[in-house]
Amino acid sequence: MPRFQSYIDGAFTDGEATFESLDPATGTAWAIMPEARENDVERAVRSASRALREGPWSATTATARGKLLTALAGLISENAPRLAELETRDTGKIIRETSAQIAYVADYYRYYAGLADKIEGAVLPIDKPDMNVWTRREPVGVVAAIVPWNSQLFLAAVKLGPALAAGCTVVLKASEDGPAPLLEFARLIDQAGFPPGVVNVITGFGETCGSALTRHPLVDHIAFTGGPATARHIVRNSADNLASTSLELGGKSPFIVFSDADLESACNAQVAGIFAATGQSCVAGSRLLVEASIKDEFIARLKDKAETAKIGAPLTMDTEIGPLCTERQRAHVQALVDRSLQAGAALVTGGVIPDGAGYYYPPTIIDCDQVNSPSMSEEFFGPVLSVVSFADEAEALRIANDTAYGLAAGVFTRNLSRAHRMVEGLRSGIVWINTYRAVSPMAPFGGSGLSGHGREGGMAAALDFTRTKTVWLRTSDDPIPDPFVMR
């Protein structure tokens, strides 16, 4: 089987232990991965700290950092087919999705390459006549970047890009589930010419790797994408080092369709929003809120698309639905479907694990006209859509906001005034109007509540990886008055 290595202090190295990575399409081992433990984490963090404070990175100009990011973007474009194949093999995400997404990932690094020398301070109009006062934006320090298996090269880009542009150094922890593409990505970091220690790439398990990384005293900031339960452990660990955090924790996003919407467009967007990536997306539109007068028609359209979607091998280009990443994830999805049906929801289609090898699960639709169904409040992270109807705009907003999450929402309507009212009323960090799941390097991405805090994308992300330093310069040549002499 292929063997992968960690990347620490500019060198490829074996971990303290190894583990087998499973192919989700077959359920069998296909590669050997390096398991980083506490000693590996210690080496990685200390190398990042040296590179930041003692090595050439601290003297590298912002423009030079941008050129390195540009070089990295070019290498990603050149190696996109290989990276896409590895991500598909190790995570089960279908090849046509990984190919398209990784090709776009290069644009994130290009964007932050251009932004690197545009992170500016400001001169303050201070209220004292003999003072010049200005601010500087300086790197926050050593960043622990932790990403899950889904869309991992993208989720790494929205952390690495702004962190490196801001002048930080990074220890990137890939998920133990499907880490191959990020371990291969480390070779591109090396080829691009980043100094040793600026970027370190490791993988390992939560208790022996993630915990050691997030509580390390030399870590200054933790950028994490994952679930709320793991985020709580990270926040507790950060109490030891008082590291700042940016947390992107997924959601239970409402997809709202009014009767005046273009139903074909809304249907296609809903299918992409819940069944793309086999539902393993933090912005999955997993709660369909549809106006009562069109509910039956709209469900029928969705049912037809769900039942005709081609389920198959993820490396086959015409496959539309691949496997889930892990067996435990599939078991979670099935258990939540079963609980929802027991609570009174009705199964429209899907909902049964198919026979055969691999971690496949069919596109599933559940009619939940009881908003207290478990499937309306708990995140599946799988290809399951929960449907509920509403009578009017006010009820749509009430149901949409009845969640502890606050990441994304979609609204389909031809009524522009209604669209603006929905934007104002929805409690979410992203609102898509008559589209869904669109992203861009220029656009901030993030939420609130159980969806976390902080933003990824745009200038906002770069500023999250900086600290403000205020400088006071006294311009008067007169002596400072004696503070003990009354005047």
N, C-alpha and C positions, 0 to 999 in steps of 0.2 A: 504494500500500500504506500501511497505518497506520504512523505513526512514533512511537516511544516515546522518552522522555528520562530522563536520570539526575536524581536529586534530591540536591543538594548545598547545604549551608548555607541551607536554607529556600527554594531556588529550583530550578526545573526548567531543565535545561541539556542541550545536545547533548554527546556524548562527543568525544574527540579524533578518533575515527573511527566508522564504522558497520559493521554487518554484517546480513545477511538471516537471519531466523528461518524455519525450515521447518515446515510443517504435517505432522506425522507421519502423518496419514491419507491424504495425497496425495503427500508428498515434494517439494512445491513451496513456494517462498518465499511468505510471506503478510504479513510485516511487517518494518520496518527498526528495528534496535535500536542504542542508543548503546554504543559500545565504549570503556569506560574504560581509559585507560593510566596511566602513572606520574604525569603531571601532574594528572589527575583524582583519582587516589588521594591524592595529596599534598593537594589542596584539601579532599577529604572528611575525611581524618584530622585535618587542622589545624582544620577547622571543628568537628569533634567535640571536639577538645582545648580549643578556646576556650570552647565551650558548657559544658564540664565545669568548667573552672577560672576562667573570667572572666565568663561570661554568666549569665543569670538562672537557669539550671538548678541551679547550685550552691546558690542560695538558695531554691529551690522546696521546700516542705515535702513530707514523705512523703505526707501526706493529699492535697495538691494533685497530686502525681504520680499517685495513685490515681484522682483525678477525671479526669485526662487519659486514663488507660487505659480508664476507663469510657466516656468519650466515643468513644474509638477502637473499642471493642467494639460500641457502637451503630451506628457508621458501617459496620463490617464486616457486621453483620446487614442493614442497609439495602441494601448494595451486593453482597451475596452472589451473586445471580444473575449480575451482570456479571463478578465475579471468577471464578466457576465456569466461565463460558463462555470466558473468556480462558485459564484453566488448561487446559481441555479442548482448545481450539484450538491452543495452543502446545506441549502436552506429549503429547496423545493419551489422557490419562486420561479414562475415560468420564464423561459429564456427571452421571449419577446418583451417582457416587462423589464428584466434586468438589463437587457441590451439598450433599450430606450433610456432607462433611468441613468445608467452609468455614463452614457454619452453626454447626458445633460449635467452630470456631476462636475465634469471638467469646467463648465461655465461658472460654477460656484467659486472654484479656485481662481478663475480669471477675474471674476468680480472683486474678490478680496485682494487679489494682486493689485488691481487698480486703486483699491481703497486704502492700501497700506500707508501711503504717504499723504493721506488726506484726513487722518485722525488728528484733529487740531485742538489746541487750547484756545484761550481767549484773554484779551486785556480787559480788566474790569474798570468801570467808571467809578472809582473809589471816592468816598466822601472825605478824604484827607488830602490837603493841598501838596504836601511834601512826600507823597508816596506814589510809586508805580506798582501796581499789583496785577499779576497775570496767573493763569492756570496752565498746567501741563497735563496731558494725558499720558500716563505711563503704564506699562504692562502690569496686570494684576499679579503675575508670578507664575508658579508651576501649576499647570492645569491637569486635573484628572478627568479625562473624557471617557465616559462609559456608555456604550451603545448596545442595543439589543440585536437580534438576528435579522429582523425585518428591515429592508432598505438600508443596510448597514453602511455602505459606502456613501450614500446620501447623508445619513445621520452623522457620519464621521465628518463629512465635508462642512456641515453647518456648525461644527465645533472647531475643527482644525483650521479651516479657512480664516475665520475672524480672530481666533487665538493667535495664529502665526502672524497675521497682518498686524496685530496689536503689539507683537514682540514677546509674547509668552512662549514658554516651552511646555511640552505636552507628554503625558503618559496616557496612551490610548488603550483602553481595555476592550477587546472584542468579546462578545458573548461566547460562552462555552458551547452554545448551540450554533453551529455553522460559522466558525471563525475564519475559514480558509481565505475568503476574499480580502479581509483586512490584513492577514498575515502576508499575503502576496502583495498587497498594496505597499507594505513596508519596503519592498524592493524598489518601488518607484520613488519613495522618499529618499532612499539611499542614492539612487541614480540622479535625482534632481540636484543633489549637492548640498543638502542641509547639513550643517555641522553636527558631529556626534552629540547625542543627548538632547537635541532640540525636539525630536519626535521619537518616542519609544512605543513599540506596539507589543502588547502581551495579551494573553487570554488565560482564563482560569475560572475557578468556581467562587461563589460568593463569600463563603466563610474563610477560605484560605487565600484568596486573591483580592476580591473586591473590598472586603473589610479592611485588610491591611493597607490598601491604596487610599481609601477615603478617610481613614483616621491618621494617616501619616503626617507628622508634624511639619514637613516641608511642603505639603500640598496647600496651595493658597486658594484655589477655586475648584469646584466640582461641577462639571457639566454632565448631566445624566438624562438619558432617555430610557423609559421603562415603565414599570407599574408603581402605583402608590405604595404598596406594601414594601417594596425594596427601597423606595425613596425615603420612607420613614426610618429605615435602618441607616441610610446614608446621612440623613439629617442628624440622627443621634450620634453617629460616628464623627460628624463635623463639629460636634460640641468639644471634642478634644483639641482640634487644631483651629477652630473658629474660621474654617474656610467658608467663603461665600459660595452660594449654590445657584445654579440655573437648572430647573427641573421641567422636563417635558414628559408628561405622564399619561398620555392617551386621553380617550374621551368616550362619550356615549352620545354621539352627535345627532341632532335632529335634522331630518331632510323633509322640508315642508313643501307640499304641493297644493296650490290653490286651483280651483276649478277653471280659472281662466288661463292656466299655464299651457304651453306647448307640450302636450302629453308625451309625444314621441321623444322629444328632447329630454324631458324630465325623466322618462323611463330609462333612456340610455345612460343618463348621468347617474341615476340611482344604481343601475347595474354596475357601472364603473366604480361607484362610491362604496359598494358593499362587497361585490364579488371579485373585483380586481385584487391581486395579491392574496387571493383566497381569504379575503377579509382581514388579513393581518396588517392592518394600517391603523395608526393612532387617530386618523381623521375619518375612519370608516363611517359612512352614513347609516348607522345601524338601527336608528329609530325613524321609520317612515311615518310622518304625520300627513294624512291626505284628507282633503275636504270630503265630507260624507257623500255629497252628490256624485262624486266620480270614483269613490273607493272601489267598487266592484270592477269597473272598467280598468282602472289602473292596476289593480292586483292581477287581473287576467293577463294584461300585457307583461307584467313582471314574471308571472308564473311561466308563460311561454318561453321567455328568454332564459329563465333559470333551468328549465327542463331540456332546452336544446343546447345549452353550453357544453362544449366538448371538454370532458375531463380526461386527462391522460398524462403521459410522461412529460415532465417539465422541460426537458431539453428538446422536445419536438416543437417546431415553430408554430404549428396550427393549434396547439393545446391552449385552451382558454381558462381552465381551472386546474391548478396543480395540487399537490399535497400540502397539508399543514406541516410546520417545521418539525414538530416532535409528537410522539405518541401521547405524552402527558397533556399537550395542548388540545389534541383531538378529544381526549377523555374529558377535559374540562368543558369543551363545547357541547359534547353529547349530554353531559350531566346537567348543564344549564338548560338545554332544550327540554330534557325530560322533566325538570322541575317546573318549567314554564307551562308545559302541557298539563302537568298534574294540578297546576294552579288555575286552570280553566282556559288557557289559550288554545287556539285551534291550528293544527298543522295544515298549511296550504300545499307545500311541496317539500321534498327532502326529508331531513331529520333522522336518517338511518345510515349508520356506518356501512359502506359497501364491502363486499367480500374482496379478498385478494391482498397482496402485499402493499406496503406503503401506508402513509398516514393520510389517506384521502378522506374528504368529507364533502357531500354534495351541497350545491347552493340550496339554501333552506329559507323558507318564508313562513313566519308565524303570525297569525291574526290575533292580536292582543287587545281587543277593545276594552280590556280592563288595564288601566295604566299602572296598576300595582303588580303586574306580572314581573317575575324576576328578570325576564329578558328585556324589560324596558328600563331597568336600572343598573344591571351588571354588565360589564364589558365581556363580550364573547372572545374577541380577537380571532374571529373565524367567519366563514361565509354565511352568516345568519342574519336575516332581516326581520325586525319586529314591526308590525303595522298597527296603527291606531288611527281612528278618524276624529275629525273635529268639525264643529258646526260653524264657527266664525273665527275671525282674526284674534279676538281676545282669548278664546279657548286654545288656539294654536300656540300662542305665546305662553300661556300658562303651562301647557303640557311640555313645550320645548324647554322651558326654564326649570322644570321639575326634575332636576338632576344635580348631583354633587360635582359633576364635571363642568368644564366651561371652555372647551378647546375650539370647536368648529360648529358651523351650522350652514345649511343650504336652504335657499328660498326660491321657489319657482312660481312666478306670477308675471303677467303682462302689465299689471297696475303699478306704475312707477311710484305713486304716492304711498301705496301699501308697502312696496319694497323698502322705502325710506323709513316708514314706521317700524317695520320688522327689524331693520338694522339697529334702530335706536333701542328697541325693546329686548332683543336677544342678548342674553348674558353669555357671550363667547368671544374668544380672542380673534376669531376669523369668521366672517360671514361671506358666503358665496351667493351671488344673485344670478339665477339662470345659468349657472355653471357649477362645477364641483371638483374638488381635489386638484385645483390649479395651484402651482407654486412658482416662485421665481427667486433668484438670488437677491433681488432688490427689495422683496416684500418680507416684513417681519412675520414670524410664525410662532405662536405660543398661546397659552390660555391662562385660566385662573382656577381656583378651587382645587379639586382633585386632579385637574389637568396640569397643575404646577405653576411655575412663575419664571419670568425671564423670557427673552425672545431670541429666536434663531433666524438668521436672514437679515439683510439690510444693514444699515449703519448701526441700528440698535444692538445687533449682536456683537459687532466690533467693540462698541462702548462697554458692553458687559464684561469684556476682558481687559478693561483698563481701570486704573484708579486716578483720581484727580489730585494733583499736587498744586498747592497754592503758594506763590512766591511773592514776598513783600520786599520792595527795594526803596529805601529812603533816599530821596534825591537832594535834600537840603544839606548844605555845608556847615550850617550852624550846629554847635554842640547840642546833644540831647540834654534838656534841662535836668538839673539835679532833682530827683523825685522827692527828696526830703526837704527841699526849700519851698516854702509856701510863697506864691506870687499873687 
